[in-house]
Amino acid sequence: MPTRDDAWNLLCEYTQNESLRKHALAVEACVRAYARQGGHDEDLWSLTALLHDFDYERWPNQAHSATEEHPAAGSKILRERGYPEDMIRAILSHADYTGVARQSALEHALFACDEVAGFLTACSLVRPSKSILDLEVSSVKKRLKDKAFARGVNREDVTKGAEELGLPLDEHIANCIAAMRAAADTLGLAGTGAATPASA
């Protein structure tokens, strides 16, 4: 299997946007935490999360084509570069419009963490501290109800993701906050220095 350096270089080759790169790192942090918690292959899960959107900037697929653009285009590149088929299948399955049904634990975790990681980033950046270190589940739940906030995040997918993991939504959010706190510096979410870690 290609290394994490290989995966990071591939992400950077196709993704220039810093926010998209940080999103990939945030989803990686959350998915890796679930791999560790469930005793799964952390490297496989980590690389899958890191590369789940690597083709999005180049082929955003506004038409939601099942066979063209993201994630179909990226899947072809991953195959050519020797990435494993279970990873490619998980990446295809995270977009409902591909028609690839989620079956494995990895597939459910990737889908569950994708929207939540983006939402937690948005929640953190509007805090006075600009940090995830003092973000609490209650604050996230409140913002989920505000449809005008981070409107690009699909609320149904957030709820459905937790259901697919078999977890209460609060617990899933708490798990992802904890995972992203551990990577706060890398994600640019350590804040202004005013944040003090809160218990999720």
FIKOLZA-1660 file (N, C-alpha, C; in steps of 0.1 Angstrom, whole numbers, plus 5000, padded with zeros to 4 digits):
% residues 200
   i   px   py   pz ch aa at
   1 5008 4988 5000  A  M  N
   1 5000 5000 5000  A  M CA
   1 5009 5012 5000  A  M  C
   2 5005 5023 4992  A  P  N
   2 5013 5035 4993  A  P CA
   2 5014 5041 5007  A  P  C
   3 5024 5049 5010  A  T  N
   3 5026 5054 5023  A  T CA
   3 5017 5067 5025  A  T  C
   4 5017 5072 5037  A  R  N
   4 5010 5084 5040  A  R CA
   4 5016 5096 5032  A  R  C
   5 5030 5096 5031  A  D  N
   5 5036 5106 5023  A  D CA
   5 5031 5106 5009  A  D  C
   6 5030 5094 5003  A  D  N
   6 5025 5093 4990  A  D CA
   6 5011 5099 4989  A  D  C
   7 5003 5096 4999  A  A  N
   7 4989 5101 4999  A  A CA
   7 4988 5116 5000  A  A  C
   8 4997 5121 5009  A  W  N
   8 4997 5135 5012  A  W CA
   8 5001 5143 4999  A  W  C
   9 5012 5137 4992  A  N  N
   9 5017 5143 4980  A  N CA
   9 5006 5143 4969  A  N  C
  10 4998 5132 4968  A  L  N
  10 4988 5131 4959  A  L CA
  10 4977 5141 4962  A  L  C
  11 4973 5143 4974  A  L  N
  11 4963 5153 4978  A  L CA
  11 4968 5167 4974  A  L  C
  12 4980 5170 4977  A  C  N
  12 4986 5183 4974  A  C CA
  12 4987 5186 4959  A  C  C
  13 4989 5175 4951  A  E  N
  13 4990 5176 4937  A  E CA
  13 4977 5180 4931  A  E  C
  14 4966 5175 4936  A  Y  N
  14 4953 5178 4930  A  Y CA
  14 4945 5189 4938  A  Y  C
  15 4950 5192 4950  A  T  N
  15 4942 5202 4958  A  T CA
  15 4951 5213 4963  A  T  C
  16 4949 5225 4957  A  Q  N
  16 4957 5237 4961  A  Q CA
  16 4950 5244 4972  A  Q  C
  17 4937 5243 4974  A  N  N
  17 4930 5251 4984  A  N CA
  17 4933 5246 4998  A  N  C
  18 4938 5255 5006  A  E  N
  18 4942 5252 5020  A  E CA
  18 4931 5247 5028  A  E  C
  19 4919 5252 5027  A  S  N
  19 4907 5248 5034  A  S CA
  19 4904 5233 5031  A  S  C
  20 4905 5230 5018  A  L  N
  20 4902 5216 5014  A  L CA
  20 4912 5206 5020  A  L  C
  21 4925 5211 5020  A  R  N
  21 4935 5202 5026  A  R CA
  21 4933 5200 5041  A  R  C
  22 4929 5211 5047  A  K  N
  22 4926 5210 5062  A  K CA
  22 4914 5201 5064  A  K  C
  23 4904 5202 5056  A  H  N
  23 4892 5193 5057  A  H CA
  23 4897 5179 5056  A  H  C
  24 4905 5176 5047  A  A  N
  24 4910 5162 5045  A  A CA
  24 4917 5157 5058  A  A  C
  25 4925 5166 5064  A  L  N
  25 4932 5163 5076  A  L CA
  25 4923 5161 5088  A  L  C
  26 4912 5169 5088  A  A  N
  26 4902 5168 5099  A  A CA
  26 4895 5155 5098  A  A  C
  27 4890 5151 5086  A  V  N
  27 4883 5139 5084  A  V CA
  27 4893 5127 5088  A  V  C
  28 4905 5128 5084  A  E  N
  28 4915 5118 5087  A  E CA
  28 4916 5116 5102  A  E  C
  29 4917 5127 5110  A  A  N
  29 4918 5126 5124  A  A CA
  29 4906 5119 5130  A  A  C
  30 4894 5122 5125  A  C  N
  30 4882 5116 5131  A  C CA
  30 4882 5101 5127  A  C  C
  31 4884 5098 5115  A  V  N
  31 4883 5084 5110  A  V CA
  31 4894 5075 5117  A  V  C
  32 4906 5081 5118  A  R  N
  32 4917 5073 5125  A  R CA
  32 4913 5070 5139  A  R  C
  33 4907 5080 5146  A  A  N
  33 4902 5077 5160  A  A CA
  33 4893 5066 5160  A  A  C
  34 4883 5065 5151  A  Y  N
  34 4874 5054 5151  A  Y CA
  34 4881 5041 5147  A  Y  C
  35 4891 5041 5139  A  A  N
  35 4899 5029 5136  A  A CA
  35 4905 5024 5148  A  A  C
  36 4911 5033 5156  A  R  N
  36 4918 5029 5168  A  R CA
  36 4908 5023 5178  A  R  C
  37 4897 5030 5179  A  Q  N
  37 4887 5026 5189  A  Q CA
  37 4881 5012 5186  A  Q  C
  38 4880 5009 5173  A  G  N
  38 4874 4996 5169  A  G CA
  38 4884 4986 5166  A  G  C
  39 4897 4989 5167  A  G  N
  39 4908 4979 5165  A  G CA
  39 4909 4976 5150  A  G  C
  40 4907 4986 5141  A  H  N
  40 4908 4984 5127  A  H CA
  40 4922 4989 5122  A  H  C
  41 4924 4987 5109  A  D  N
  41 4937 4991 5103  A  D CA
  41 4938 5006 5102  A  D  C
  42 4946 5012 5111  A  E  N
  42 4946 5027 5112  A  E CA
  42 4952 5033 5099  A  E  C
  43 4962 5026 5093  A  D  N
  43 4968 5032 5081  A  D CA
  43 4958 5032 5070  A  D  C
  44 4951 5021 5068  A  L  N
  44 4942 5021 5057  A  L CA
  44 4931 5031 5059  A  L  C
  45 4925 5032 5071  A  W  N
  45 4914 5041 5074  A  W CA
  45 4919 5056 5072  A  W  C
  46 4931 5058 5077  A  S  N
  46 4937 5072 5077  A  S CA
  46 4939 5077 5062  A  S  C
  47 4945 5068 5054  A  L  N
  47 4947 5072 5040  A  L CA
  47 4934 5074 5032  A  L  C
  48 4924 5065 5035  A  T  N
  48 4911 5066 5029  A  T CA
  48 4905 5080 5032  A  T  C
  49 4906 5084 5044  A  A  N
  49 4900 5097 5048  A  A CA
  49 4908 5108 5042  A  A  C
  50 4921 5107 5042  A  L  N
  50 4929 5118 5037  A  L CA
  50 4926 5121 5022  A  L  C
  51 4923 5110 5015  A  L  N
  51 4921 5111 5000  A  L CA
  51 4907 5111 4996  A  L  C
  52 4897 5112 5005  A  H  N
  52 4883 5110 5001  A  H CA
  52 4879 5121 4992  A  H  C
  53 4884 5133 4992  A  D  N
  53 4880 5144 4984  A  D CA
  53 4892 5149 4975  A  D  C
  54 4902 5142 4974  A  F  N
  54 4914 5147 4967  A  F CA
  54 4912 5152 4953  A  F  C
  55 4901 5147 4946  A  D  N
  55 4898 5151 4933  A  D CA
  55 4887 5162 4932  A  D  C
  56 4882 5166 4944  A  Y  N
  56 4871 5175 4944  A  Y CA
  56 4873 5188 4938  A  Y  C
  57 4885 5194 4941  A  E  N
  57 4888 5208 4936  A  E CA
  57 4888 5208 4920  A  E  C
  58 4894 5197 4915  A  R  N
  58 4895 5197 4900  A  R CA
  58 4882 5193 4893  A  R  C
  59 4875 5184 4900  A  W  N
  59 4863 5178 4894  A  W CA
  59 4851 5179 4904  A  W  C
  60 4846 5191 4907  A  P  N
  60 4836 5192 4918  A  P CA
  60 4823 5185 4916  A  P  C
  61 4819 5181 4904  A  N  N
  61 4807 5173 4902  A  N CA
  61 4794 5179 4907  A  N  C
  62 4792 5191 4903  A  Q  N
  62 4779 5198 4907  A  Q CA
  62 4767 5190 4902  A  Q  C
  63 4769 5183 4891  A  A  N
  63 4757 5175 4885  A  A CA
  63 4755 5162 4892  A  A  C
  64 4764 5158 4901  A  H  N
  64 4762 5145 4909  A  H CA
  64 4762 5133 4899  A  H  C
  65 4771 5133 4890  A  S  N
  65 4772 5122 4881  A  S CA
  65 4778 5110 4888  A  S  C
  66 4773 5098 4886  A  A  N
  66 4778 5086 4893  A  A CA
  66 4791 5082 4886  A  A  C
  67 4794 5085 4874  A  T  N
  67 4805 5080 4867  A  T CA
  67 4815 5090 4862  A  T  C
  68 4812 5103 4863  A  E  N
  68 4822 5113 4859  A  E CA
  68 4825 5122 4872  A  E  C
  69 4837 5128 4871  A  E  N
  69 4841 5138 4881  A  E CA
  69 4842 5131 4895  A  E  C
  70 4842 5140 4906  A  H  N
  70 4844 5134 4919  A  H CA
  70 4832 5126 4924  A  H  C
  71 4834 5114 4930  A  P  N
  71 4847 5108 4933  A  P CA
  71 4852 5097 4922  A  P  C
  72 4844 5096 4911  A  A  N
  72 4847 5086 4901  A  A CA
  72 4861 5089 4895  A  A  C
  73 4864 5101 4892  A  A  N
  73 4876 5105 4885  A  A CA
  73 4888 5101 4894  A  A  C
  74 4887 5105 4907  A  G  N
  74 4897 5102 4917  A  G CA
  74 4899 5087 4919  A  G  C
  75 4889 5079 4918  A  S  N
  75 4890 5065 4920  A  S CA
  75 4898 5058 4909  A  S  C
  76 4897 5064 4897  A  K  N
  76 4905 5058 4886  A  K CA
  76 4920 5061 4888  A  K  C
  77 4923 5073 4893  A  I  N
  77 4937 5077 4896  A  I CA
  77 4942 5068 4907  A  I  C
  78 4934 5066 4918  A  L  N
  78 4938 5057 4929  A  L CA
  78 4941 5043 4924  A  L  C
  79 4933 5038 4915  A  R  N
  79 4935 5024 4910  A  R CA
  79 4949 5024 4902  A  R  C
  80 4951 5034 4894  A  E  N
  80 4964 5035 4886  A  E CA
  80 4976 5035 4895  A  E  C
  81 4974 5041 4907  A  R  N
  81 4985 5043 4916  A  R CA
  81 4987 5032 4927  A  R  C
  82 4978 5022 4926  A  G  N
  82 4980 5010 4934  A  G CA
  82 4974 5011 4948  A  G  C
  83 4964 5019 4949  A  Y  N
  83 4957 5020 4962  A  Y CA
  83 4947 5008 4963  A  Y  C
  84 4945 5002 4975  A  P  N
  84 4936 4990 4976  A  P CA
  84 4921 4993 4973  A  P  C
  85 4915 4982 4968  A  E  N
  85 4901 4983 4963  A  E CA
  85 4892 4987 4974  A  E  C
  86 4894 4982 4987  A  D  N
  86 4885 4985 4997  A  D CA
  86 4885 5000 5001  A  D  C
  87 4896 5006 4999  A  M  N
  87 4898 5020 5001  A  M CA
  87 4890 5028 4990  A  M  C
  88 4892 5024 4978  A  I  N
  88 4885 5030 4967  A  I CA
  88 4870 5029 4968  A  I  C
  89 4865 5017 4972  A  R  N
  89 4851 5015 4974  A  R CA
  89 4845 5024 4985  A  R  C
  90 4853 5026 4996  A  A  N
  90 4848 5034 5007  A  A CA
  90 4847 5049 5002  A  A  C
  91 4857 5053 4994  A  I  N
  91 4856 5067 4989  A  I CA
  91 4844 5069 4979  A  I  C
  92 4842 5059 4971  A  L  N
  92 4830 5060 4962  A  L CA
  92 4817 5060 4970  A  L  C
  93 4817 5052 4981  A  S  N
  93 4804 5051 4989  A  S CA
  93 4801 5063 4997  A  S  C
  94 4811 5072 4999  A  H  N
  94 4808 5084 5008  A  H CA
  94 4799 5094 5001  A  H  C
  95 4798 5092 4987  A  A  N
  95 4789 5101 4980  A  A CA
  95 4777 5092 4976  A  A  C
  96 4765 5095 4981  A  D  N
  96 4753 5087 4979  A  D CA
  96 4750 5086 4964  A  D  C
  97 4753 5096 4956  A  Y  N
  97 4749 5096 4942  A  Y CA
  97 4757 5086 4934  A  Y  C
  98 4768 5080 4939  A  T  N
  98 4775 5070 4931  A  T CA
  98 4768 5057 4930  A  T  C
  99 4758 5055 4940  A  G  N
  99 4751 5042 4940  A  G CA
  99 4758 5031 4946  A  G  C
 100 4770 5034 4952  A  V  N
 100 4778 5024 4959  A  V CA
 100 4773 5023 4974  A  V  C
 101 4766 5013 4978  A  A  N
 101 4761 5012 4991  A  A CA
 101 4772 5010 5001  A  A  C
 102 4770 5017 5013  A  R  N
 102 4780 5015 5024  A  R CA
 102 4778 5002 5031  A  R  C
 103 4788 4994 5032  A  Q  N
 103 4787 4981 5039  A  Q CA
 103 4797 4980 5050  A  Q  C
 104 4810 4983 5048  A  S  N
 104 4820 4980 5058  A  S CA
 104 4821 4991 5068  A  S  C
 105 4827 4988 5079  A  A  N
 105 4829 4997 5090  A  A CA
 105 4836 5010 5085  A  A  C
 106 4846 5008 5077  A  L  N
 106 4853 5019 5071  A  L CA
 106 4844 5029 5063  A  L  C
 107 4836 5023 5055  A  E  N
 107 4827 5030 5047  A  E CA
 107 4817 5039 5056  A  E  C
 108 4812 5033 5066  A  H  N
 108 4803 5040 5075  A  H CA
 108 4810 5051 5082  A  H  C
 109 4822 5048 5087  A  A  N
 109 4830 5058 5094  A  A CA
 109 4834 5070 5085  A  A  C
 110 4838 5068 5073  A  L  N
 110 4841 5079 5064  A  L CA
 110 4829 5088 5062  A  L  C
 111 4818 5082 5059  A  F  N
 111 4806 5090 5056  A  F CA
 111 4802 5098 5069  A  F  C
 112 4803 5091 5080  A  A  N
 112 4799 5098 5093  A  A CA
 112 4808 5109 5097  A  A  C
 113 4821 5108 5093  A  C  N
 113 4830 5119 5098  A  C CA
 113 4831 5130 5088  A  C  C
 114 4828 5128 5075  A  D  N
 114 4830 5138 5065  A  D CA
 114 4822 5151 5068  A  D  C
 115 4809 5151 5069  A  E  N
 115 4801 5163 5072  A  E CA
 115 4804 5169 5086  A  E  C
 116 4805 5160 5095  A  V  N
 116 4807 5165 5109  A  V CA
 116 4821 5172 5110  A  V  C
 117 4831 5167 5104  A  A  N
 117 4844 5174 5105  A  A CA
 117 4843 5188 5099  A  A  C
 118 4836 5189 5088  A  G  N
 118 4835 5202 5082  A  G CA
 118 4827 5212 5091  A  G  C
 119 4816 5206 5097  A  F  N
 119 4808 5214 5106  A  F CA
 119 4815 5219 5118  A  F  C
 120 4823 5210 5124  A  L  N
 120 4831 5213 5136  A  L CA
 120 4841 5224 5133  A  L  C
 121 4847 5223 5121  A  T  N
 121 4856 5234 5117  A  T CA
 121 4849 5247 5117  A  T  C
 122 4838 5248 5110  A  A  N
 122 4830 5260 5109  A  A CA
 122 4826 5265 5123  A  A  C
 123 4822 5256 5132  A  C  N
 123 4818 5260 5146  A  C CA
 123 4830 5266 5153  A  C  C
 124 4841 5260 5151  A  S  N
 124 4853 5265 5158  A  S CA
 124 4857 5279 5154  A  S  C
 125 4857 5281 5141  A  L  N
 125 4862 5293 5135  A  L CA
 125 4853 5306 5138  A  L  C
 126 4841 5303 5142  A  V  N
 126 4832 5315 5146  A  V CA
 126 4833 5318 5161  A  V  C
 127 4840 5309 5168  A  R  N
 127 4841 5312 5183  A  R CA
 127 4851 5323 5185  A  R  C
 128 4849 5331 5196  A  P  N
 128 4859 5342 5199  A  P CA
 128 4873 5337 5199  A  P  C
 129 4875 5324 5204  A  S  N
 129 4889 5319 5205  A  S CA
 129 4894 5313 5192  A  S  C
 130 4885 5312 5182  A  K  N
 130 4888 5305 5169  A  K CA
 130 4894 5291 5171  A  K  C
 131 4889 5284 5181  A  S  N
 131 4896 5272 5185  A  S CA
 131 4885 5261 5187  A  S  C
 132 4890 5248 5185  A  I  N
 132 4882 5237 5188  A  I CA
 132 4884 5232 5202  A  I  C
 133 4894 5238 5209  A  L  N
 133 4898 5234 5222  A  L CA
 133 4887 5237 5233  A  L  C
 134 4879 5247 5230  A  D  N
 134 4868 5250 5239  A  D CA
 134 4854 5249 5233  A  D  C
 135 4854 5241 5222  A  L  N
 135 4841 5238 5215  A  L CA
 135 4834 5227 5223  A  L  C
 136 4821 5229 5226  A  E  N
 136 4814 5219 5233  A  E CA
 136 4802 5213 5225  A  E  C
 137 4798 5201 5228  A  V  N
 137 4787 5195 5220  A  V CA
 137 4775 5203 5220  A  V  C
 138 4771 5209 5231  A  S  N
 138 4759 5217 5232  A  S CA
 138 4759 5228 5222  A  S  C
 139 4770 5234 5220  A  S  N
 139 4771 5246 5211  A  S CA
 139 4770 5241 5196  A  S  C
 140 4776 5229 5193  A  V  N
 140 4775 5223 5180  A  V CA
 140 4760 5220 5177  A  V  C
 141 4753 5214 5187  A  K  N
 141 4739 5210 5185  A  K CA
 141 4730 5222 5182  A  K  C
 142 4733 5233 5189  A  K  N
 142 4726 5245 5187  A  K CA
 142 4728 5250 5173  A  K  C
 143 4740 5250 5168  A  R  N
 143 4743 5255 5155  A  R CA
 143 4737 5246 5144  A  R  C
 144 4736 5233 5147  A  L  N
 144 4730 5224 5137  A  L CA
 144 4716 5228 5134  A  L  C
 145 4709 5234 5144  A  K  N
 145 4695 5238 5142  A  K CA
 145 4694 5251 5134  A  K  C
 146 4705 5258 5134  A  D  N
 146 4705 5271 5126  A  D CA
 146 4708 5268 5112  A  D  C
 147 4698 5268 5103  A  K  N
 147 4699 5263 5089  A  K CA
 147 4708 5273 5081  A  K  C
 148 4708 5286 5086  A  A  N
 148 4716 5296 5079  A  A CA
 148 4731 5295 5081  A  A  C
 149 4735 5287 5092  A  F  N
 149 4749 5286 5095  A  F CA
 149 4755 5274 5088  A  F  C
 150 4767 5276 5082  A  A  N
 150 4773 5266 5074  A  A CA
 150 4763 5258 5066  A  A  C
 151 4756 5265 5057  A  R  N
 151 4745 5259 5050  A  R CA
 151 4749 5248 5040  A  R  C
 152 4762 5248 5037  A  G  N
 152 4767 5237 5028  A  G CA
 152 4768 5223 5035  A  G  C
 153 4766 5223 5048  A  V  N
 153 4767 5210 5055  A  V CA
 153 4753 5204 5055  A  V  C
 154 4752 5192 5051  A  N  N
 154 4739 5185 5050  A  N CA
 154 4736 5179 5064  A  N  C
 155 4726 5185 5070  A  R  N
 155 4722 5181 5084  A  R CA
 155 4717 5167 5084  A  R  C
 156 4710 5163 5074  A  E  N
 156 4705 5149 5073  A  E CA
 156 4717 5139 5073  A  E  C
 157 4727 5142 5066  A  D  N
 157 4739 5133 5065  A  D CA
 157 4746 5133 5079  A  D  C
 158 4746 5144 5086  A  V  N
 158 4752 5144 5099  A  V CA
 158 4745 5134 5108  A  V  C
 159 4731 5135 5108  A  T  N
 159 4723 5126 5116  A  T CA
 159 4725 5111 5112  A  T  C
 160 4724 5110 5098  A  K  N
 160 4725 5096 5093  A  K CA
 160 4738 5090 5096  A  K  C
 161 4749 5098 5095  A  G  N
 161 4762 5093 5098  A  G CA
 161 4763 5086 5112  A  G  C
 162 4758 5093 5122  A  A  N
 162 4758 5088 5136  A  A CA
 162 4750 5075 5136  A  A  C
 163 4739 5075 5130  A  E  N
 163 4730 5063 5130  A  E CA
 163 4738 5051 5123  A  E  C
 164 4745 5054 5113  A  E  N
 164 4752 5043 5106  A  E CA
 164 4763 5037 5115  A  E  C
 165 4769 5046 5124  A  L  N
 165 4779 5041 5133  A  L CA
 165 4772 5034 5145  A  L  C
 166 4759 5036 5147  A  G  N
 166 4752 5030 5158  A  G CA
 166 4754 5038 5171  A  G  C
 167 4757 5051 5169  A  L  N
 167 4760 5060 5181  A  L CA
 167 4749 5071 5182  A  L  C
 168 4747 5075 5194  A  P  N
 168 4739 5088 5196  A  P CA
 168 4747 5099 5190  A  P  C
 169 4740 5109 5184  A  L  N
 169 4746 5120 5177  A  L CA
 169 4756 5127 5187  A  L  C
 170 4752 5129 5199  A  D  N
 170 4760 5136 5209  A  D CA
 170 4774 5129 5210  A  D  C
 171 4773 5116 5211  A  E  N
 171 4786 5109 5213  A  E CA
 171 4795 5109 5201  A  E  C
 172 4789 5109 5189  A  H  N
 172 4796 5110 5177  A  H CA
 172 4803 5124 5176  A  H  C
 173 4795 5134 5179  A  I  N
 173 4801 5148 5179  A  I CA
 173 4813 5149 5189  A  I  C
 174 4811 5143 5201  A  A  N
 174 4821 5144 5211  A  A CA
 174 4833 5136 5207  A  A  C
 175 4832 5125 5200  A  N  N
 175 4843 5117 5195  A  N CA
 175 4851 5125 5185  A  N  C
 176 4844 5132 5176  A  C  N
 176 4851 5139 5165  A  C CA
 176 4857 5152 5171  A  C  C
 177 4851 5158 5181  A  I  N
 177 4857 5170 5187  A  I CA
 177 4871 5165 5193  A  I  C
 178 4870 5154 5201  A  A  N
 178 4882 5149 5207  A  A CA
 178 4893 5146 5197  A  A  C
 179 4890 5140 5186  A  A  N
 179 4899 5136 5176  A  A CA
 179 4906 5149 5170  A  A  C
 180 4897 5159 5167  A  M  N
 180 4902 5171 5161  A  M CA
 180 4910 5180 5171  A  M  C
 181 4907 5179 5183  A  R  N
 181 4914 5186 5193  A  R CA
 181 4929 5181 5193  A  R  C
 182 4930 5168 5192  A  A  N
 182 4944 5162 5192  A  A CA
 182 4952 5167 5180  A  A  C
 183 4945 5171 5170  A  A  N
 183 4952 5176 5158  A  A CA
 183 4950 5191 5156  A  A  C
 184 4947 5198 5166  A  A  N
 184 4943 5212 5165  A  A CA
 184 4953 5221 5158  A  A  C
 185 4966 5219 5161  A  D  N
 185 4976 5227 5155  A  D CA
 185 4977 5225 5140  A  D  C
 186 4977 5213 5136  A  T  N
 186 4977 5209 5122  A  T CA
 186 4965 5215 5114  A  T  C
 187 4954 5215 5121  A  L  N
 187 4941 5219 5115  A  L CA
 187 4939 5234 5115  A  L  C
 188 4948 5241 5122  A  G  N
 188 4947 5255 5123  A  G CA
 188 4935 5259 5132  A  G  C
 189 4932 5250 5142  A  L  N
 189 4921 5252 5151  A  L CA
 189 4925 5253 5166  A  L  C
 190 4938 5256 5168  A  A  N
 190 4943 5258 5182  A  A CA
 190 4939 5271 5187  A  A  C
 191 4935 5280 5178  A  G  N
 191 4930 5293 5182  A  G CA
 191 4940 5304 5185  A  G  C
 192 4934 5314 5192  A  T  N
 192 4942 5326 5195  A  T CA
 192 4950 5326 5208  A  T  C
 193 4949 5314 5215  A  G  N
 193 4956 5313 5228  A  G CA
 193 4946 5316 5239  A  G  C
 194 4934 5321 5236  A  A  N
 194 4924 5324 5246  A  A CA
 194 4916 5312 5250  A  A  C
 195 4917 5301 5242  A  A  N
 195 4909 5289 5245  A  A CA
 195 4915 5281 5256  A  A  C
 196 4906 5275 5264  A  T  N
 196 4911 5266 5274  A  T CA
 196 4903 5253 5272  A  T  C
 197 4910 5241 5271  A  P  N
 197 4902 5229 5268  A  P CA
 197 4890 5227 5277  A  P  C
 198 4879 5225 5271  A  A  N
 198 4867 5222 5278  A  A CA
 198 4864 5207 5276  A  A  C
 199 4856 5202 5286  A  S  N
 199 4852 5188 5284  A  S CA
 199 4841 5187 5274  A  S  C
 200 4842 5178 5264  A  A  N
 200 4831 5177 5255  A  A CA
 200 4820 5169 5261  A  A  C
% end
